[in-house]
Amino acid sequence: MKKRDLSIYLLLVLSVLYSDIVFSQQWGEYTLYAVQNQTTAYLIDTNNTTYHTWTFSSTKKTGYSSYLMPGGTLVRTIARQGNQLNGGGMTGEVQIVTWNGTVSWDYVHSSSTYCLHHDICPLSNGNVLMISYEVKTATQATQAGCSQNIIIWSEKIIEVQPTGSTTGTIVWEWHAWDHLCQNYNPAKDNYVSSIVQHPELININYNTSQDWLHMNGIDYNEDLDQIVVSTHNLNELYVIDHSTTTAEAAGHTGGNSGKGGDILYRWGNPAAYSASGTNVYHVPHDAHWVPKDCPNANYLVVFNNNGISMSQSTVDLISPPYDGYNYSITPGSAFLPSTYTLRHNCSGHSNNESNSQQLPNGNMLVCMFQSGYIYEINPAGTTIWSKSASGPVSQAFRYSACYVNGTIPAIPTITQSGDSLISSTATTYQWYNSGSIIQGATGQIYLPPQNGVYQVQVTNASGCESELSDEFNFMSPWNYFDLKIMLEGAFASTNMTTTLNNSGLIPLSQPYNGSPWNYSGSEEVLSVPNINITDWVLVELRQTPGGASTATSSTIIARKAAFLLKSGNIVDTDGSSFLKINATITENLYVVIWHRNHLGIMSASPLVEVDNHYTLDYSSSSANTYWGSLSLKQLAAGVWGMVAGDGNNDKFIDENDKSESWSPDAGKKIYHSGDFNLDSEIDNPDKNDWWSVNTSFQSHIPD
């Protein structure tokens, strides 16, 4: 094999190996699972070695869910013995168990008219969200508008705050029965003339049976303060508002959404609310949001048991049409999207239960209930880890060692000071913009280049990463200006000269404090910050509801001195960044540029704001300047500049400029308005080559 071919071959091999390493990286160290109706919960490492176990009483076998809290506390559901209501996924009891196996809380919610079942959702405040059946009599059902005279097990969601070792206070609750509709009998409750016009309500006559909705998965989004649940029998997920009071949750107003306890968003089976569309879900379980520190954050996810067929399950992700705390919909139509956004075809099939977990590095953990098969795939869909449990497993979850050990840093907070964002103190920092990492933004203080949504993630001295901070909506107090202009006197071929800078003559304080500008700004530097600086200019903002002719001196709202680079770019006093000016702009904005011996100019049209940035290149076309070619001179093909020669700054180039600015200091080498070509010398070229040829020009900036 030729040497060149061998090199290419080796590069290809290394590339493939690198890709395999990148895409095969597991996330987290430990997986939690508990076999249903057994007495042990397992925490295993990625070598499938048991790291820790919890052993429970023979009367407290695993019901459905088991969750690990930071520090190793287990929150689990129990297949309670003695429930008066019986069915698939029935639990009736929830426990909190410490790392060493001590039961610190054992809460029962079970009777002849209600019973916990399926999933729970532990909250960061120590409370637990629970799904419970709520029995309604046949009389209640018919009064609610049901077309059948049957007992219905409706649903409720309760938030329970642990109090004593076996007691808890229900601090919030939501009842599906409060949010029904029907078009069967106008003499009964919940009547509407059109089901499809009320997607916020559940049609009591759709697929009605005793175990009617059969909710089975629940999750909470802390940022939105919303809850999502999946419903087996209606093949949907529902999103509801948790920011309500219990009283508001029973009605149709209140909360962040303004809609009380009504359904904010539903998806999976448009027929359930008489809308047109595809029935995508077929026995959905495990409704949840993708966590905010993962790719596709805030997508909604469901384990779709019969997603492809009765022998092929899927994990389906959708991107909801968020609209603040609500979700957009065209009246009379189904909620978007029209089909799933992303889909994973599972390794096999499970008739019911099962779950998935989306991981921060883009991997996914999948648990197949019936087979007890748990596996992790990378973003390419390749299985990189698996475990076969000894029986059916409803759910499994992956955790980091920092999470298990309780050494995860507190979620950082962000504060704003001027145009800077500041993270709470940690060891290391990483900033994000709109969910994407900002390369190089690794300090406690970050200066955003534009308005937007920012977050920060930190690590502590142990190397443990925090969750992403809450989103911070950054609005700069500054307006940023990207302006460009050339000076005729200093222009040389393509750029301007920097002779004044090279000669050390550019003053360290802005030179516009005298007449006619009388600008009192404090702009000054310790040294000229950039070797490419040509001179100082003064930028002036004028705001008016009218056109350019109305942008008179009475409309001035702000001024600031800045440096002019040889490229024509106007920059702030640091010598490189966009010029920033603090001003409230509500009307048409015109920008004036003054120079100490060139005629001032003004923009021809109002500048348009884009994310607090205003951009205008006066030098690219005379049309960009008020009065066009009567205010500028063409310096080269496609290059326009301010006209040299206005030494006394009275907006006219005439005999007075020679007699007042040039003649008194002719022959000197100083920083002076008589130096029209900015070469540091006041001499005949200033008079003959610049002033005399421009005596017909004047500024057209409105007085």
C-alpha atoms as one frame of an Amber mdcrd trajectory, in Angstrom:
protein
   0.000   0.000   0.000   1.360   3.407  -0.939   2.418   5.693   1.920  -0.205
   8.322   0.970  -2.944   5.694   0.796  -1.810   4.262   4.139  -2.007   7.716
   5.722  -5.526   8.221   4.417  -6.498   4.772   5.634  -5.136   5.462   9.105
  -6.958   8.789   9.228 -10.209   7.065   8.278  -9.699   4.395  10.926  -8.941
   7.023  13.577 -11.972   9.017  12.482 -14.235   5.975  12.823 -12.746   5.113
  16.209 -13.189   8.717  17.375 -16.798   8.706  16.186 -17.419   5.432  18.018
 -15.941   6.892  21.200 -17.989  10.093  20.948 -21.264   8.379  20.097 -20.740
   5.447  22.482 -20.222   7.512  25.621 -22.610   6.408  28.349 -24.182   9.000
  30.588 -24.327   8.680  34.362 -23.058   5.965  36.619 -26.090   4.236  38.136
 -29.412   2.786  36.970 -32.382   2.354  39.317 -34.997  -0.322  38.759 -37.409
  -2.420  40.800 -39.166  -5.543  39.566 -42.932  -5.230  39.909 -44.494  -7.101
  42.856 -41.057  -7.838  44.302 -39.415  -6.612  47.512 -36.104  -5.220  46.227
 -35.020  -2.077  44.412 -31.624  -2.120  42.705 -29.058   0.536  41.911 -26.543
  -0.919  39.464 -23.508   0.578  37.754 -22.882   0.541  34.008 -21.002  -2.767
  34.372 -24.283  -4.217  35.714 -22.713  -4.650  39.153 -25.088  -4.010  42.040
 -24.032  -0.832  43.832 -26.883  -0.634  46.351 -30.168  -2.341  47.175 -33.240
  -1.558  49.223 -35.171  -4.478  50.660 -38.816  -4.025  51.620 -41.394  -5.860
  53.673 -43.200  -8.703  51.962 -46.415  -6.700  52.380 -44.899  -3.625  50.708
 -43.994  -4.915  47.274 -43.219  -2.559  44.396 -46.321  -1.282  42.666 -45.266
   0.865  39.718 -42.850   3.787  40.163 -39.586   4.146  42.069 -37.690   7.438
  42.000 -34.378   8.392  43.562 -33.979  11.822  45.134 -30.603  13.598  45.504
 -28.641  11.925  48.285 -30.150   8.476  47.808 -33.675   8.688  49.217 -36.178
   6.487  47.412 -39.784   7.505  46.688 -41.815   4.477  45.629 -45.327   3.208
  45.026 -46.600   0.059  46.711 -48.919  -2.648  45.451 -51.029  -2.262  48.577
 -52.847  -5.274  49.896 -56.508  -4.711  50.772 -57.439  -2.065  48.198 -61.210
  -1.983  47.612 -60.695  -0.885  44.014 -58.736  -3.325  41.911 -57.258  -3.124
  38.437 -54.073  -2.808  36.443 -51.470  -0.465  37.917 -53.329  -0.135  41.239
 -51.086   0.986  44.106 -52.907   2.822  46.904 -49.773   3.605  48.890 -46.555
   5.651  48.628 -43.376   5.315  50.678 -40.261   7.386  51.215 -37.303   5.174
  52.121 -33.866   6.448  53.153 -30.558   5.117  51.805 -30.194   2.748  54.741
 -33.690   1.319  54.273 -35.578   3.245  56.950 -39.164   4.023  55.944 -39.601
   7.705  56.789 -43.066   8.091  55.271 -45.808   5.605  54.441 -48.915   7.246
  53.030 -52.139   5.448  52.089 -54.800   6.947  49.837 -57.271   4.174  49.203
 -60.975   3.590  49.898 -64.100   2.381  48.150 -64.341   5.660  46.214 -60.718
   6.516  45.471 -57.354   4.821  45.103 -53.867   5.746  43.948 -52.657   4.013
  40.812 -49.715   3.934  38.427 -47.222   6.803  38.483 -46.209   9.508  40.956
 -44.006  12.601  40.595 -41.828  13.678  43.546 -41.364  17.453  43.640 -38.317
  19.453  44.667 -40.238  20.932  47.622 -40.700  17.473  49.149 -44.328  17.079
  48.082 -45.510  14.287  45.788 -47.954  14.451  42.879 -50.161  11.364  42.681
 -52.779   9.969  40.284 -55.937   8.611  41.878 -59.138   7.039  40.681 -62.265
   8.881  41.778 -65.470   6.827  41.609 -68.600   8.479  40.209 -72.007   6.823
  40.521 -74.241   6.066  37.555 -76.508   8.896  38.700 -73.586  11.330  38.702
 -72.518  10.066  35.285 -75.897  10.596  33.642 -76.259  14.016  35.253 -72.861
  14.917  33.789 -74.256  14.095  30.342 -73.038  10.535  29.912 -75.081   8.576
  27.401 -74.592   5.392  29.458 -76.031   4.655  32.881 -72.765   3.304  34.350
 -70.370   3.797  37.237 -67.266   5.659  36.057 -63.844   5.666  37.639 -62.845
   9.230  36.887 -59.441  10.663  37.751 -57.967  13.222  40.102 -54.436  14.492
  40.682 -53.426  15.351  44.224 -50.324  17.041  45.607 -49.538  15.640  49.026
 -47.255  17.275  51.573 -45.806  14.716  54.026 -46.553  15.632  57.626 -46.209
  12.740  60.060 -44.747   9.312  59.386 -48.037   8.121  57.849 -49.924  11.351
  57.284 -49.999  13.978  54.597 -51.898  17.100  53.678 -53.431  17.465  50.228
 -52.274  20.974  49.371 -53.550  21.047  45.771 -55.872  18.921  43.686 -57.369
  18.714  40.231 -60.409  16.694  39.165 -61.114  15.582  35.608 -64.837  15.650
  36.480 -64.665  19.466  36.668 -63.619  19.695  33.013 -66.114  17.652  31.019
 -68.227  18.381  27.957 -70.965  16.556  26.063 -73.285  17.267  23.129 -75.635
  14.372  23.890 -78.249  15.927  26.185 -78.764  19.710  26.492 -80.761  19.149
  29.670 -77.734  17.720  31.500 -74.552  19.283  32.819 -71.573  20.131  30.629
 -73.581  20.549  27.424 -71.859  22.199  24.445 -73.090  22.400  20.888 -69.695
  21.492  19.431 -67.095  19.172  20.947 -64.327  20.236  18.564 -64.690  23.852
  19.664 -63.866  22.811  23.235 -60.523  20.977  23.236 -60.013  22.260  26.778
 -62.702  19.826  27.998 -62.989  16.023  28.001 -65.918  14.489  26.127 -67.580
  12.178  28.630 -69.105  10.187  25.780 -65.845   9.317  24.034 -64.765   5.706
  24.563 -66.635   5.626  27.876 -66.252   2.676  30.242 -65.961   2.115  33.971
 -62.156   2.494  33.936 -62.557   5.390  31.565 -59.437   7.562  31.261 -56.918
   5.242  32.947 -54.182   7.840  33.502 -50.800   6.224  33.984 -47.901   8.696
  33.678 -47.355  12.075  35.337 -44.614  14.702  35.202 -44.125  18.272  36.371
 -42.443  21.176  34.581 -41.184  23.585  37.217 -40.413  26.392  34.767 -43.937
  26.344  33.325 -45.572  25.216  36.597 -47.569  22.699  34.562 -48.409  19.004
  34.830 -48.630  16.463  32.029 -50.455  13.128  32.286 -50.959  10.281  29.813
 -54.269   8.457  29.440 -54.266   4.859  28.245 -57.867   4.532  27.093 -58.250
   7.860  25.286 -54.759   7.595  23.739 -53.813  11.135  24.701 -51.661  13.270
  26.912 -53.044  16.304  28.747 -51.202  19.384  30.026 -52.815  21.316  32.880
 -51.899  24.412  34.899 -50.465  23.780  38.372 -50.091  27.487  39.237 -53.783
  27.621  40.129 -55.324  27.371  43.548 -57.435  24.287  44.147 -60.519  26.456
  43.689 -59.196  27.784  40.369 -58.264  24.243  39.290 -61.954  23.354  39.596
 -62.941  26.173  37.238 -62.026  27.720  33.909 -60.124  30.871  34.877 -57.035
  31.700  36.909 -53.417  30.585  37.038 -50.565  31.567  34.739 -52.550  30.387
  31.733 -55.711  32.243  32.737 -57.652  29.031  32.046 -57.975  27.522  35.510
 -57.955  23.739  35.438 -58.959  23.348  31.802 -56.755  21.312  29.504 -54.111
  23.610  28.029 -52.796  21.114  25.498 -53.689  17.596  24.432 -52.118  15.373
  21.841 -52.155  11.857  20.420 -55.733  11.256  19.315 -57.637  14.219  17.785
 -60.803  12.116  17.521 -61.143  12.318  21.306 -62.257  15.943  20.822 -63.846
  15.423  17.382 -60.955  16.985  15.476 -59.494  15.664  12.251 -56.057  14.104
  12.365 -54.045  10.972  12.920 -54.384   8.778  15.985 -50.656   8.496  16.791
 -50.832   7.089  20.309 -51.887   3.499  20.861 -51.727   2.756  24.587 -49.497
   5.639  25.740 -47.596   5.577  29.046 -44.984   7.693  30.813 -45.891  11.214
  29.641 -43.068  13.607  30.555 -41.072  16.602  29.414 -37.507  16.320  28.153
 -35.471  17.959  30.964 -34.090  21.418  30.306 -30.451  20.247  30.445 -30.988
  17.797  27.567 -31.176  18.147  23.788 -34.753  18.831  22.669 -35.531  20.335
  26.070 -39.259  20.792  26.749 -40.335  18.353  24.062 -43.109  16.109  25.348
 -42.457  12.370  25.386 -44.653   9.275  25.579 -43.888   5.574  25.530 -46.227
   4.445  22.749 -46.788   0.767  23.532 -48.342  -0.150  20.175 -46.736   2.751
  18.339 -46.007   0.816  15.161 -47.982  -2.362  15.720 -49.086  -4.854  18.329
 -45.545  -6.182  18.192 -43.478  -2.971  18.001 -43.369  -0.181  20.608 -41.965
   3.304  20.106 -40.837   6.313  22.099 -42.429   9.389  20.521 -41.296  12.986
  21.083 -43.271  16.036  20.011 -42.432  19.731  19.909 -45.517  21.489  21.329
 -46.723  24.852  19.966 -45.817  26.856  23.076 -47.391  30.279  23.391 -46.212
  31.627  26.741 -48.065  29.593  29.355 -50.538  28.441  26.708 -50.432  26.474
  23.465 -51.559  27.784  20.103 -54.389  26.095  18.223 -56.592  26.943  15.243
 -60.211  26.744  16.491 -61.948  23.680  15.140 -58.669  21.931  14.378 -56.336
  19.563  16.183 -53.381  20.757  18.200 -50.086  20.669  16.321 -47.821  19.012
  15.432 -49.723  16.785  13.036 -47.470  13.833  13.857 -44.558  12.990  16.127
 -41.426  15.130  15.834 -38.972  12.354  16.680 -39.454   8.621  17.105 -37.346
   5.783  18.482 -38.358   2.306  17.387 -37.916   0.228  20.520 -36.025  -3.028
  20.790 -39.156  -5.103  21.022 -42.654  -4.617  22.350 -44.502  -4.233  25.624
 -48.296  -4.344  25.805 -48.375  -1.776  28.594 -46.362   0.281  31.100 -42.645
   0.944  30.240 -40.771   4.259  30.115 -37.919   6.254  28.617 -35.510   8.846
  29.973 -33.750  11.451  27.843 -30.190  12.101  29.034 -28.046  15.270  28.937
 -25.576  13.957  26.352 -28.360  13.066  23.908 -28.570   9.415  24.890 -31.833
   7.724  25.883 -32.599   5.079  28.466 -35.505   2.770  27.569 -37.267   0.283
  29.859 -39.454  -2.457  28.352 -41.946  -3.488  31.042 -42.902  -7.041  30.191
 -39.469  -8.341  29.278 -37.650  -6.337  31.960 -35.170  -5.276  29.289 -33.476
  -1.936  29.998 -31.113  -0.382  27.469 -29.298   2.854  26.616 -28.913   4.171
  23.079 -26.684   6.964  21.823 -27.906   9.766  19.505 -27.198   7.550  16.493
 -29.626   4.946  17.866 -26.947   2.384  18.721 -27.441   0.345  21.878 -24.411
   0.970  24.117 -25.619  -0.638  27.370 -28.312  -3.063  28.425 -29.633  -5.008
  31.380 -32.188  -7.808  31.554 -34.018  -7.806  34.880 -35.503 -10.905  36.481
 -39.098  -9.805  35.874 -41.322  -6.999  34.607 -40.039  -3.470  35.326 -42.458
  -0.537  34.980 -39.781   2.138  34.907 -36.009   2.569  35.139 -33.899   5.685
  35.568 -30.249   6.644  35.162 -28.524   8.870  37.744 -25.090  10.429  38.104
 -22.818   9.616  41.035 -23.067  13.249  42.141 -26.862  12.951  42.243 -26.775
   9.686  44.193 -24.196  11.028  46.641 -26.078  14.282  47.129 -23.134  16.433
  46.022 -24.836  18.192  43.124 -24.424  21.966  43.455 -27.495  24.064  44.050
 -29.088  25.341  40.862 -27.225  28.581  40.100 -28.938  31.939  39.939 -28.291
  34.763  37.500 -28.394  38.474  38.238 -27.896  41.398  35.884 -25.664  44.371
  36.527 -25.721  46.872  33.696 -24.915  44.937  30.560 -23.351  42.002  32.418
 -24.817  38.735  33.689 -23.432  37.362  36.943 -23.719  33.772  38.141 -23.899
  32.783  41.782 -20.492  31.685  43.049 -19.171  28.257  42.073 -15.923  26.618
  40.970 -16.434  26.596  37.196 -19.060  28.072  34.900 -20.554  27.449  31.463
 -23.011  29.857  29.860 -25.777  28.970  27.397 -27.873  31.011  24.967 -31.280
  29.616  23.996 -30.186  26.195  25.197 -26.943  26.110  23.183 -23.515  26.212
  24.771 -21.561  29.466  24.296 -18.004  28.523  23.466 -15.474  30.270  25.691
 -18.113  31.704  28.053 -16.702  30.130  31.208 -16.430  32.976  33.704 -18.685
  33.972  36.562 -19.462  37.201  34.702 -20.674  37.116  31.114 -21.220  40.083
  28.803 -23.948  39.074  26.323 -23.459  40.421  22.802 -27.228  40.574  22.245
 -30.565  40.291  23.954 -31.817  36.773  24.507 -32.459  33.925  26.920 -29.388
  32.890  28.895 -28.613  30.126  31.393 -25.562  29.000  33.296 -24.398  25.630
  34.555 -21.777  25.382  37.293 -19.584  22.786  38.957 -18.406  22.627  42.546
 -15.022  21.680  43.983 -15.960  17.989  43.693 -16.426  18.358  39.951 -20.187
  17.809  40.154 -22.364  19.679  37.687 -25.486  21.572  38.630 -28.679  21.621
  36.658 -29.028  24.503  34.252 -30.191  27.687  35.912 -33.602  29.112  35.264
 -33.801  30.978  31.996 -32.796  34.633  32.286 -34.335  36.956  29.728 -31.544
  39.450  29.158 -32.452  42.895  27.900 -29.477  45.159  27.453 -29.825  48.663
  28.885 -27.772  49.806  25.906 -28.476  50.393  22.255 -25.625  49.152  20.077
 -24.550  50.967  16.924 -22.606  49.471  14.048 -21.793  52.567  12.014 -19.279
  53.187   9.259 -18.061  56.382   7.551 -14.900  57.663   5.860 -13.228  61.060
   6.275 -12.208  62.631   2.986  -9.109  64.296   4.434  -7.663  61.078   5.860
  -8.745  58.741   3.065  -5.976  56.978   1.166  -6.950  54.462  -1.512  -8.998
  52.006   0.586  -8.589  52.996   4.223  -7.848  56.130   6.209  -4.491  57.143
   7.619  -3.592  56.827  11.297  -0.892  59.521  11.293  -2.349  61.394  14.283
  -2.362  58.152  16.244   1.162  57.206  15.182   2.391  60.660  16.170   0.823
  60.435  19.608  -1.391  63.462  18.959  -4.865  61.983  19.478  -6.105  63.341
  22.817  -7.061  60.908  25.560 -10.271  62.833  26.305 -13.027  63.497  23.797
 -12.439  66.802  21.911 -16.060  67.949  21.490 -16.531  69.859  24.742 -16.163
  73.226  23.021 -18.329  75.235  20.612 -20.401  74.450  18.635 -21.001  71.018
  20.181 -20.560  71.923  23.870 -20.669  68.223  24.662 -19.923  67.500  28.315
 -19.394  63.745  27.997 -16.655  62.173  30.110 -15.293  59.775  27.476 -11.563
  59.358  28.040  -8.947  56.625  27.936  -5.635  55.979  29.671  -4.053  55.402
  26.279  -5.314  55.164  22.719  -6.587  51.554  22.713  -6.074  50.586  19.059
  -3.286  51.326  16.581  -5.914  51.487  13.817  -7.721  54.505  15.272  -7.843
  57.534  12.982  -9.567  60.096  15.225 -12.489  60.891  17.527 -16.028  61.479
  16.200 -19.227  62.536  17.941 -22.356  60.432  17.385 -25.711  62.085  17.998
 -29.160  60.448  18.188 -32.247  62.340  17.060 -35.765  61.002  17.534 -38.866
  62.281  15.807 -42.261  60.948  14.730 -41.714  62.553  11.332 -39.236  62.365
   8.499 -35.602  63.420   8.278 -36.424  67.114   7.824 -38.085  67.141  11.260
 -35.013  65.700  12.998 -33.863  69.088  14.233 -31.540  69.841  17.135 -34.579
  69.945  19.426 -35.038  66.184  18.860 -31.604  65.179  20.187 -31.967  62.414
  22.790 -28.345  61.305  23.281 -24.748  61.942  22.216 -21.534  60.046  22.678
 -17.942  60.471  21.535 -16.350  57.441  19.911 -13.276  56.341  18.013 -13.156
  56.094  14.221 -11.030  53.245  12.891  -9.109  53.502   9.635 -11.603  51.006
   8.157 -14.373  53.541   8.752 -15.980  51.622  11.615 -17.049  53.650  14.624
 -16.245  51.868  17.893 -16.628  52.458  21.603 -13.815  53.740  23.795 -12.376
  50.247  24.217 -11.276  50.585  20.601 -13.032  47.512  19.225 -16.640  46.908
  20.331 -19.844  48.359  18.931 -20.648  51.836  20.144 -23.222  51.595  22.918
 -25.530  54.405  23.923 -28.130  54.383  26.684 -31.306  55.930  25.264 -35.013
  55.186  25.152 -35.992  54.988  21.499 -39.704  55.005  20.685 -39.908  56.976
  17.433 -38.002  57.352  14.168 -34.285  57.396  14.926 -31.852  59.445  12.846
 -28.133  59.290  13.547 -25.831  62.288  13.092 -22.034  62.034  12.884 -19.872
  65.049  13.624 -16.155  65.472  13.054 -14.065  68.427  14.185 -13.090  69.572
  10.656 -15.400  67.680   8.287 -19.008  68.552   7.509 -21.465  66.686   9.699
 -23.891  64.200   8.154 -27.200  62.556   9.118 -28.852  59.302   8.071 -31.381
  59.680   5.256 -33.864  57.250   6.786 -34.687  56.041  10.297 -32.400  53.281
  11.496 -34.135  49.958  12.149 -33.547  48.156  15.449 -32.692  44.465  15.377
 -32.159  43.011  18.848 -31.018  46.379  20.243 -28.562  46.815  17.359 -28.679
  49.598  14.775 -26.566  49.340  11.644 -25.717  51.834   8.894 -22.817  52.134
   6.469 -22.818  55.753   5.312 -19.736  55.097   3.182 -21.299  52.507   0.896
 -23.817  54.789  -0.823 -24.687  58.470  -0.859 -28.332  57.403  -0.595 -27.740
  56.469   3.047 -27.092  60.108   3.954 -29.598  62.946   4.150 -29.233  65.086
   0.987 -27.063  62.373  -0.560 -24.234  63.554  -2.804 -24.721  67.136  -1.618
 -23.622  66.042   1.867 -20.896  63.520   0.950 -18.091  63.179  -1.592 -17.248
  60.078  -3.567 -13.714  59.099  -2.578 -13.349  55.967  -4.714 -15.567  53.546
  -6.568 -18.339  52.650  -4.134 -16.812  54.670  -1.291 -18.257  57.886   0.087
 -16.952  60.131   2.835 -17.531  63.243   4.909 -16.320  66.459   3.260 -13.102
  67.993   4.632 -12.585  71.697   5.320 -15.102  72.835   7.963 -12.436  74.005
  10.385 -14.623  76.382  12.402 -17.498  73.882  12.533 -20.203  76.292  11.385
 -21.590  73.766   8.835 -20.197  75.770   5.876 -16.860  75.518   4.068 -15.901
  79.095   3.247 -13.253  81.786   3.738 -13.836  81.763   7.481 -12.446  78.243
   7.777  -9.153  79.354   6.276  -8.878  82.594   8.240 -10.043  81.190  11.590
  -8.700  77.636  11.550  -5.894  77.270   9.070  -4.056  80.610   8.880  -3.406
  81.228  12.619  -1.573  77.916  13.057  -0.131  77.278   9.599   3.253  75.575
   9.847   2.572  73.907  13.162   2.534  70.219  13.900  -0.365  69.809  16.313
  -3.800  68.233  16.778  -5.885  71.045  15.308  -9.011  71.642  13.235  -6.896
  73.357  10.555  -5.215  70.017   9.758  -7.820  69.016   7.181  -5.999  65.893
   5.972  -5.154  64.652   9.490  -1.430  64.259   8.754  -0.494  66.145  11.963
   0.756  69.229  10.031  -1.099  72.432   9.179   0.355  73.296   5.797  -0.422
  74.247   2.224  -1.863  70.843   1.198  -4.590  71.333   3.817  -5.498  74.658
   2.225  -4.964  73.837  -1.430  -5.996  70.182  -1.701  -8.908  70.096   0.745
 -10.262  73.445   1.840 -10.157  75.334  -1.462 -11.750  72.557  -3.544 -14.652
  72.169  -1.089 -15.716  75.777  -0.572 -19.043  75.081  -2.271 -20.088  72.437
   0.298 -22.261  72.816   3.381 -23.857  70.501   5.917 -27.546  69.713   5.485
 -28.241  68.525   9.007 -31.533  70.166  10.085 -31.103  72.972  12.613
